[in-house]
C-alpha cells in the first residue's frame, strides 16, 4: 500500500469500482466475502443490511489489493477497473441489442411467410429486380436526379414538416401508398455493426406496412392470407409496434425539421394499423398498455415543452394524438386522459389566481393544444351516430363537470380564451350525455 493512503482510502476507492471488479473477478470476491461474513453475524433487519454493505466493501478492498499487478497501487488499479470494465459491459450490451434486433427482423420475415407465403415470394422477386435497377443507377448516379430537374419538378423537400405530412390529406392516395410501399420494400437487413434507432424503426415500419399490404390484397382476393398466425406469435407484433412507438417518442422529444421520411411513414402506418377493422383488434389486444403509455408520453411532451420555437413541434404531436382518436377504444381512453390533465390545470390556475401567485405561462400556452385535441375528439364522437353507451370520459367526465361553472366564473375575466375552451368542452360533454339519454 502506498504511503499516506490508509486502508480507508483503498476501501472507498474499491467501493466505486465494486460492480466492475465483481464482474471481472467474481470468484476472488466471493471467497473473500465468505471469510469476512463468517467472522461477524448480526441479527436484525436494518443493522444486518448496514453490516452486509460494510463487509462487502471491505471484501472488495481486500480482493483488489490482493490481485493488483506489481508496480500499481490499489487506488490506481481500482481506477483502472472502474474505467475499463464498464466499457466492456457497454460493448456487450450493444452487441446484445444488435443481435436482438436481428432476431426480431428474422421473426418478422417468418411470420409474414406464415401468413402469406406468396406475398413473401413476390417481395423477394421485386427485391432482386430493385437490386438490379439500383446497380444500373450506381453506374450513372446523376441520371435520375437530372431527369427530375429537366422535368421541372422541385427535388427539394421544403414543406417544413407539414405536421409530419399527416394533416388533412390523410389517408394517402393510391399513388402515395404505392410509393411508400416500394420505398419500404427496399429496406435492407440490419447492419450488425452499425445498427441505429432509425434502422430499428424502419424495420418495424417495413413489417407493419407489409401486414397492411397483405390485408389489402387478401380482401381483394388477390392472394390468400391466414391472419390467425398473429395469435400464435404475439411477441413479434408487440415488439414491432413497441419499436415504432419508442422511435416516435424519441423524435417528438427532440424533433428535427423537416421530419425524416421513415418517421412520416411510421405515423401513417400506425394510424392505418389501428383503424384497420381486422388488424386493429390484434394490435390493441397485444399492445394496448404500450399504446396507453405512448399517449401519456405525447401529452406530457406537449405540457412540458418550454422551447421558444416549440409550436410547430407541438402541432405535429397534436396531429398524432388526434389521429390516434380515430380508433374508438383509444379515443375513449384518450378523452379521459385529456379531461384529467385539463381539469388539473384549471384547478391549479384557479388556485394561483385566487392567491395572486405566479403560474406557468408556458404550460398555460401549451394547454390550449390539449383543449383543441379534446374538443376535436368530442366533436367527432358527438357527430357519429353510434355514441358510446359507456358514456365516454366516465369518472373523469364527472370530475371535470363538477365545479366547472365556478372555475369558469372566476377565470373568465383574467383568462377568457381558456375559459372559452372549458365552456365549449362542457357543451360537447353535455351534448353527448343528452344523446345517450
N, C-alpha and C positions, 0 to 999 in steps of 0.2 A: 504494500500500500504506500502511496506517495506521502511524503512528509507534509503535514499541515492539512491532510484530508483524512478525517477520522472515519470510523465505521458509519456514523450517522450520515455523512455526505455520500458515501457509497450506497447506503440504503435508499436515500432519497433519489439518487440518480437511477438506481435499479428499478424503483417503482415506476419511473417514467417509461422505461423500456420493458416493463414486465410482460406485457402482452406479446411483444415482439420476441423476447427470449423464450417465453413459454412455447411458442410455436416452433422455434428453431431447435430447442433442446429440452423437450418435454420430459425425457427420462431422468436427466440430472436434477431438474427442478422438483419432480415428484419425489425422488429419493431423499433429497434434502428436506423437503417439506414434511415427509413422513417422519424423519428423525426428529424434527423440531416439534411436531404436533404430539408425538408420544411423550414428550417431557412436560407438557402442560395441558391439562384438561380442566376446562372451566364450565360450570353448569350455569344455565340461564340464557335466555334468548339474545337480548341486546348485547350483554357483556361477551357472550360467546362469539357473536359476529365481529365485534371490535378486535377480539383476540385473534380470530381467524385471519383478519386483514393484516394485522401487525406481523403475525407469524409468516404469512405469505410473502410480505415484503422482505422480511429477514431471510427467508429461504432463497428468494431470488437474488438478494445481495450476495449471500454466501456462494450460490451457484455461479454467478457471474465472476466473482473473484477467483473461484477455483478453476474456471475454464478459460480465463483470459489468456491470450497468447503472450509469450515473453516480450518484454520491451514496451508493453502497453499498460497503462494504469487502468484500474477498474472503471474510473469515470470515462476515460477515452473509449474503452471497449463498450461500455453501456451506450454512449452517444452513437457509436458506430452501429450497434444493433438497432437503435431507435431509428436510424436513417435508412438502413438497407432492408430490413425485414418487412416493414410496411410497404416499401416499393415492390418487393416480390409478391406480397399479398395482393396489391392492386393489379399487378400483371396477371396473376392467376384469375382474379375476379373478372377482369376484362376479357380474358380468353374464354372463361365460362359463359359470359354473356353472349359473346360472338357465336359460340357453339350452340347455345340455347336458341338463338335467333335462327341459325341454320336448321336446327331440328324442327322448329316451328314452320319454316318455309317448306321443308320436305313433307311435313304432316299436312300442310295446306294443299300441296300438289296431290298427295294421296287421297285426301278427302274429295277433292274435285274429281279425281279419276273414278272414285266410287260412285259419286253422284251421277256423273255423265262421262263415261269413257270416250264417247265420240267427240265431245267438246274438247277434251284434252288432246285427242289425236289431231283435230283440226288446228288447235293452237300451236302444236309442235310444228305442223307443216307451215303455218304462217310465220312462225319464228325463224324457220330455216330460210324462207323467202326474204324475210326482213333482213337477215344477216347478209344475204347476197346483195340486196339493194344497198345496204349500208357500206358493204365492201366496195361497190362501184362508186358510191358517193365519196368515199375516202380518197379515191384516185383523183377526183376533181371536186374538192370541197367547196369551191366558190360557186359552183353551177346553180345549186338550189337557191341560195340567197340572191344571186344575181337575177334569177328568173322572177323572184318576188319583187325586187326593186324595179325591174323593167316593166312589170305589170302595173305599177303604180300603187301597189299595196304598201302600207306602212309596216315594216317588220319590227318596229319597236313597240313595246308594251308601255304606253304612257297613261294607262287608265287609272293609275294611282290607287290600285287595290280594288276600288269599286265595291267596297263592303264584301270582300272575298269573292266577288263575282257571283253572288247568290241572291241578289235582291229581287227585283220584280220579274226578271226573266226566268226564274226557276219554276218548273223543271226545264232542262235543256231541250233544245230542238234535236231532231234526229241526227242532223249533221254534226252538232257538237258532241253528242253522245258517241257517235262512231269515231270521231277524232280522239276523244278521251280513251276509248277502248284500244285503239291502235297504239296510243302513247303508253298505256299501261301494259299492253302485251309485250312490249319490248323491254320491260324491267328485267335486268339480268339477275342471276343468283347473287346472294350476299357475298361480298368480298370478305373472306375470313380474316383478313389482316387490316382492313380499313373500313369496317362497318361503322355506321353512324346512326343517329336518331332519324335522320332523313331517310336512310335506306330501310330501316325497320318500318317506318310509317308507309313508305312507298310499297313495301312488300304486303303490308296489311291492306292497303287500298287496292292493290292488284288482286288479291284474293277475294275481297268483298265485291269488287266490280265484276269478277268472273262469276260469282254466285248470282248476282243480279242478271247478268247476261244469260246464264243458263236458265234462270227462272223465266226470262222473257221468251227465249227460244222454245222452251218446253210448253209454255202457254199457247204459243202459235203452232204447236205440234211439229216444229221443225226437227226437234230431237227429243229423245226420251230422257227423263231425269228422275232419280229416286231421292227425294229430299228427306226421307226417313233416316238417311245416313247421318243427318245433322244431330239426331237424337243419340246416336251411338258414339259421337265424338264431340262432346261439349267443350273439351279443353281447347281444341283448335279455334273454334269460332269465338269463344270467350276471350282467349288471349289475343286474337287478331283485332277484335273490337277494342280491347284494352290498350293495345299498342296505338291504335288510331286516336283514341281519346286522350291518351297521355301526350301524344305528339301535338295535338291541337291545343292542349292546356299549356304546354311549353311555349308554343308560338304566341298564344294570347297573353302570356305573362311577359314576353319580350318580343313584341311584334316588329316585323320589318315590312317596309312598303317599297314596291308592290309585293303582295303576298307571293311566296313560292308556289309554283304550279301544283306541286304534289299536295299542298295543304288546301288549295282551292278544290282540287279533285276530292280530297278527303272529306270535306264538308258535304259536297254533293253526294258522294257515295253514302255517307252516314245518313243523310236525310232520306235518300232513296230507300235505304235499307229499313228504316223504322216506319216508313209509310207504305212499304210493300205489304199487301194483305196476307201473304203467305210467310215470307221470311221474317217479318217483324215479330211474330209470335216466338219464333226460335231465338231471335236475338234478345228480346226482353226477358224471356224465361231464364236465359243463362247470364245475362249482363245487366239486369235491372239495377242492382246495387252500384255497379260501376257507372251506369248512366246517371243515377241519382247523385253520385259523388261528382261527376262531371258538371252537372247543372249547378251544384253548390259552389264548385270552384269558379265557374263563369260569373256567378252572381257576386262572389267576393272580389273577383278581378275588377268588376265594374265599380264596386263600392270603395275599394282601397286605392284605386289608381289616382295618383296626385300629380302626374306629369302635366306640364303646361300644355303640350300638344297631344293630349290624350283622346280627344273627341272622335277622331277618325278610328282609332283602335277600339274605343268603346262602342262605336256604331257597329263595327263588324261583330263584336261579341253579342250585341243585342240582336243582330240579324240571326245569328246562330241559335240563340235561345228561342227566338220567335219561331224558327223553323222546327225546332225540337217539339214545339207545341202542336205540330201537325198530327202527332200521334196522340190519340185520346188518353191513353194511360199516362204517358209522360206529361201531357197537358194538365191533367188534374193535379198531379204532384207538383208540377212547376207553379201552378197558380197558388197552391198552399205555401210554397217556399217564398214566393214574391209577396204574398199578403203578409206573411210573418215579418219579412225584412222591412217593408214599407210601414207597417204598424209600429214596429220597434223604433224606427227612425222618427216617426211622427210623435211618439211619446217622449223621446229624448229631446226633440226640438221644442215641444211644448214646455217641458221642464226647464230647459235653458231659457226660453222666452219669459217664463214666469219669474225667474230669479235674476233675469238680466245678465246671464253668463254667456261666455263665448261658445259658439257652436262651430262645427267643422264645415267651413264653406265649400271645400272640395267635395265632401260627401253629400252636401246639400245639392250641389250641381249634378253629381253622379246619380242621385236617387231618381232624377227625372227619367233616366233611361229605364229603370225598373218600372216606374209608373207607366211609361209608354208601352213597354212589353206587356205588362199586366192588363192594361186597357185593351190592347190588340187581342190578346188571348180570350178575354171575357167577351169581347165583341164577336169574335169568331164562334165562341161557344153559344152565345145568345142567338146568332143568326142561323145556326144549324137547327134543324127540326128535331133532332134527337138529343135534346139537352139531357145531360146525365141525371138519372134519377137519384144518384147518390149525393146530389147537391154539392157541386164542385166547391172546393175550399174547405168543406167540413167544419171542423173545430176552429180552424184559423179564420174562417169567414165570420163565425160568431164573435171571436175576439176582435176582429177588425171593425165590425159594425157596432160593437158595444158602446163605446164612448166617442164615436166618430163625430157626432154632431157638436159636442162640446169642444173637441180638438179643432174642428174647422172654424168654429165661432171665435176661438181665442187666437188662431193663427191667420185668419183671413186678411186682417189689416197689414200685418208685417210680412206675410208670405202668401200673397194672393195666388201666384201660379201653383205652388204646391197644394194649397187649399182647393184649388180648382181640380187638380188631378185627383185628390181624395174624394171629392164630391162626385166626379164622373165615374170613378171606380165603384163607389157605393150605389150609384144609379144602376150600373150594369149588374152588380150583385143582386140587388133587389128585383131587377127585371127578370133575372134568371130564376129567382125564387117564385115570382108570380107565375112564370110559365110552368114550373114544376107543380105548383098548387092547382 
